[in-house]
Amino acid sequence: MYFQTRSFHTQFDHDEGSNRWDQWARPIHCPLHLDANVPPIYFLSRYSNPGLAAKGWQVLEVDYSNSSSLRYALTGIDTYAVFACGIFYERFAPGGMAAFQLGKGTYIDGEGEYLMNICMMKAEIPYFNVLGAPVVVCMTSAQDLARYIVAALDLPQWTTEFRVCGRRMTLGDIVKEAEIIRASGDLLHQWRLTHLLATTAGCYDFGDLNLHPLVNVSPQKFRHWLHAAWTPALQ
């Protein structure tokens, strides 16, 4: 079996000049102790990961734009699942996702490169969609996603896609949590929406969290996670 985490982002540097959902996979280190009855587990990654390989994990480097590379990597694999988790909390941590070795190649993995820069107290927030409704997204911490993946190993049967979510929030509520952390309400300095079309289109919002009722995992609230991530950096 193999794991694939999914997060969506928008790229604007394509020849066609249009935004799209881009599916990417990153290896997740799950401290499992597998017995002989558990099938081998493979991690698919765009990049090599010597750290995981040194720990005994089997990491397969794949090119998602090359169908031959994918077919070769999946040879002999009969059970797989995509874990859709929305936006990682780690985007809003000190150092951004790059500090956790997540999101490499997305061009928005650094601190403050997506939605808001907490240190600089600036944001690019499309509060409302084209219908005038608040934009809503699903978010999850990478740690909670790993816990869901580990819990899913005990399920008797897998669907091809599991959807999980730590919190489903409006973008306005996300900004409010950041304002509380910084004790400031003067956060909205920029309102450029060009690079946030995927968010306004609802790409990160989904309601059918089909893995939640099947496993015993209680995801963190975004407020608690953000407080724990930023308190040491702001002291």
C-alpha positions as CSV (number, residue, x, y, z in Angstrom):
1,M,0.0,0.0,0.0
2,Y,1.1,3.6,-0.3
3,F,0.1,6.9,1.2
4,Q,-0.4,10.1,-0.6
5,T,-1.3,13.3,1.2
6,R,-3.1,15.9,-0.9
7,S,-3.2,19.6,-0.6
8,F,-4.3,22.0,-3.3
9,H,-2.7,25.1,-4.5
10,T,-2.8,27.3,-7.5
11,Q,0.1,27.8,-10.0
12,F,0.1,30.7,-12.4
13,D,3.4,30.0,-14.2
14,H,2.0,27.5,-16.7
15,D,2.0,28.1,-20.4
16,E,-1.8,28.0,-20.5
17,G,-1.9,30.8,-18.0
18,S,-4.7,29.3,-16.0
19,N,-4.9,28.2,-12.4
20,R,-5.5,24.6,-11.6
21,W,-5.6,22.2,-8.6
22,D,-2.2,20.6,-8.2
23,Q,-1.9,17.4,-6.4
24,W,1.3,16.8,-4.6
25,A,2.6,14.0,-2.3
26,R,5.0,14.3,0.6
27,P,6.3,11.5,2.8
28,I,4.9,11.4,6.3
29,H,6.9,9.8,9.0
30,C,4.6,7.6,11.1
31,P,6.3,5.8,14.0
32,L,4.8,2.4,13.3
33,H,5.8,-1.0,14.5
34,L,4.6,-3.3,11.8
35,D,4.3,-7.1,12.2
36,A,4.4,-9.7,9.5
37,N,0.7,-9.6,8.9
38,V,0.8,-5.9,7.7
39,P,1.6,-5.4,4.0
40,P,4.7,-3.4,3.1
41,I,4.1,0.4,3.1
42,Y,5.6,2.7,0.5
43,F,5.9,6.5,0.6
44,L,5.6,8.3,-2.8
45,S,7.5,11.5,-3.0
46,R,8.5,14.0,-5.6
47,Y,12.0,14.1,-4.0
48,S,14.3,11.6,-2.5
49,N,14.3,11.5,1.3
50,P,17.5,10.0,2.8
51,G,16.2,10.7,6.3
52,L,13.2,8.4,5.9
53,A,15.3,5.8,4.0
54,A,17.8,5.7,6.8
55,K,15.0,4.8,9.2
56,G,14.1,1.8,7.1
57,W,11.1,3.3,5.2
58,Q,10.7,2.5,1.5
59,V,10.5,5.8,-0.3
60,L,9.7,5.8,-4.1
61,E,10.7,9.0,-6.0
62,V,8.1,9.7,-8.7
63,D,7.4,12.3,-11.3
64,Y,3.7,13.1,-11.2
65,S,3.9,14.7,-14.6
66,N,5.2,11.4,-16.1
67,S,2.6,8.7,-16.4
68,S,5.3,6.1,-17.0
69,S,7.0,7.0,-13.7
70,L,3.7,6.6,-11.9
71,R,2.9,3.3,-13.5
72,Y,6.3,1.9,-12.6
73,A,6.0,3.1,-9.0
74,L,2.6,1.5,-8.6
75,T,3.6,-1.8,-10.0
76,G,2.4,-4.6,-7.7
77,I,0.5,-2.2,-5.4
78,D,-3.1,-3.1,-5.1
79,T,-4.2,-1.0,-2.1
80,Y,-3.9,2.8,-2.0
81,A,-5.6,5.8,-0.7
82,V,-5.4,9.6,-1.2
83,F,-5.8,11.6,2.1
84,A,-7.4,14.9,1.3
85,C,-6.7,17.3,4.2
86,G,-7.2,20.8,2.9
87,I,-4.7,23.4,4.0
88,F,-1.9,22.5,6.4
89,Y,-1.8,24.5,9.6
90,E,1.9,24.6,9.1
91,R,1.5,27.2,6.4
92,F,1.0,29.7,9.3
93,A,3.8,28.5,11.5
94,P,7.1,30.4,12.0
95,G,9.1,29.6,8.9
96,G,6.0,28.3,7.0
97,M,5.7,24.8,5.6
98,A,9.4,24.9,4.6
99,A,10.4,24.7,8.2
100,F,8.7,21.3,8.3
101,Q,10.1,20.2,4.9
102,L,6.6,20.4,3.4
103,G,5.4,22.0,0.2
104,K,8.7,22.0,-1.6
105,G,8.2,23.1,-5.2
106,T,4.8,24.8,-4.6
107,Y,6.4,28.3,-4.5
108,I,4.3,29.2,-1.5
109,D,5.9,27.0,1.2
110,G,7.7,29.9,2.9
111,E,6.4,31.9,5.9
112,G,3.9,34.5,4.8
113,E,3.6,33.4,1.2
114,Y,0.0,32.3,1.4
115,L,-2.9,34.3,2.8
116,M,-1.1,36.1,5.6
117,N,2.2,37.0,7.0
118,I,1.8,36.9,10.8
119,C,5.2,38.4,11.6
120,M,4.7,41.4,9.2
121,M,1.1,41.7,10.1
122,K,0.0,41.7,6.4
123,A,-2.6,39.6,4.6
124,E,-4.1,39.0,1.2
125,I,-7.5,37.7,2.1
126,P,-10.4,37.1,-0.4
127,Y,-13.1,37.3,2.3
128,F,-16.0,36.6,-0.1
129,N,-16.6,34.5,-3.2
130,V,-18.2,35.7,-6.4
131,L,-21.6,35.1,-4.8
132,G,-20.8,37.3,-1.8
133,A,-20.6,34.4,0.6
134,P,-17.7,34.0,3.1
135,V,-14.9,31.8,1.7
136,V,-14.6,28.6,3.8
137,V,-11.6,26.3,3.9
138,C,-10.7,23.0,5.6
139,M,-7.5,22.9,7.5
140,T,-5.5,20.2,9.2
141,S,-2.1,19.9,11.0
142,A,0.5,17.6,9.4
143,Q,0.7,15.8,12.8
144,D,-3.0,15.1,12.9
145,L,-2.9,13.9,9.3
146,A,-0.2,11.4,10.2
147,R,-2.4,10.2,13.2
148,Y,-5.3,9.7,10.8
149,I,-3.1,7.7,8.4
150,V,-1.9,5.5,11.3
151,A,-5.4,5.0,12.5
152,A,-6.6,4.1,9.0
153,L,-4.2,1.2,8.9
154,D,-6.5,-0.7,11.2
155,L,-9.5,-0.3,8.9
156,P,-10.6,-3.6,7.3
157,Q,-11.2,-1.8,3.9
158,W,-9.9,1.4,2.3
159,T,-11.7,3.7,-0.1
160,T,-9.6,5.4,-2.7
161,E,-9.9,8.8,-1.0
162,F,-10.2,9.7,2.7
163,R,-11.1,13.3,3.6
164,V,-10.1,14.7,7.0
165,C,-10.2,18.1,8.5
166,G,-9.0,19.6,11.8
167,R,-11.2,22.7,11.5
168,R,-13.4,24.1,8.8
169,M,-13.2,27.9,9.0
170,T,-13.9,31.1,7.1
171,L,-10.9,33.1,6.0
172,G,-12.2,35.9,8.2
173,D,-12.0,33.6,11.3
174,I,-8.5,32.5,10.4
175,V,-7.4,36.2,10.4
176,K,-9.1,36.8,13.7
177,E,-7.1,33.9,15.3
178,A,-3.9,35.5,13.9
179,E,-5.0,38.9,15.3
180,I,-5.5,37.3,18.7
181,I,-1.9,35.8,18.6
182,R,-0.4,39.2,17.7
183,A,-2.8,41.2,19.9
184,S,-3.5,43.4,16.9
185,G,-6.5,44.2,14.7
186,D,-4.5,46.1,12.1
187,L,-3.7,43.0,9.9
188,L,-5.3,43.8,6.6
189,H,-2.8,45.8,4.5
190,Q,-3.2,44.2,1.1
191,W,-6.2,42.8,-0.7
192,R,-4.7,41.3,-3.9
193,L,-6.8,38.4,-5.0
194,T,-5.0,37.3,-8.2
195,H,-3.1,34.5,-6.5
196,L,-6.0,33.3,-4.4
197,L,-8.5,32.2,-7.0
198,A,-8.3,28.6,-5.9
199,T,-9.4,29.6,-2.4
200,T,-12.3,31.7,-3.6
201,A,-13.5,28.9,-5.8
202,G,-13.8,26.6,-2.8
203,C,-11.0,24.3,-3.6
204,Y,-10.1,23.8,0.1
205,D,-13.7,23.3,1.3
206,F,-15.3,19.9,1.7
207,G,-17.9,18.7,4.0
208,D,-18.0,14.9,3.8
209,L,-15.3,13.9,6.3
210,N,-15.6,10.2,5.6
211,L,-12.6,9.0,7.7
212,H,-13.6,10.7,10.9
213,P,-16.4,8.3,12.0
214,L,-14.2,5.3,11.2
215,V,-11.2,6.0,13.5
216,N,-10.6,7.4,17.0
217,V,-8.8,10.6,16.2
218,S,-9.6,14.0,17.7
219,P,-7.9,16.7,15.6
220,Q,-6.5,19.9,17.1
221,K,-8.4,23.2,16.9
222,F,-6.6,25.7,14.8
223,R,-6.5,28.2,17.7
224,H,-4.7,25.8,20.0
225,W,-2.3,24.7,17.3
226,L,-1.5,28.3,16.2
227,H,-1.0,29.3,19.8
228,A,1.5,26.4,20.5
229,A,3.4,27.2,17.2
230,W,3.8,30.9,17.8
231,T,4.1,31.4,21.5
232,P,7.8,30.4,21.7
233,A,8.7,32.6,18.7
234,L,6.9,35.7,20.2
235,Q,8.3,35.5,23.7
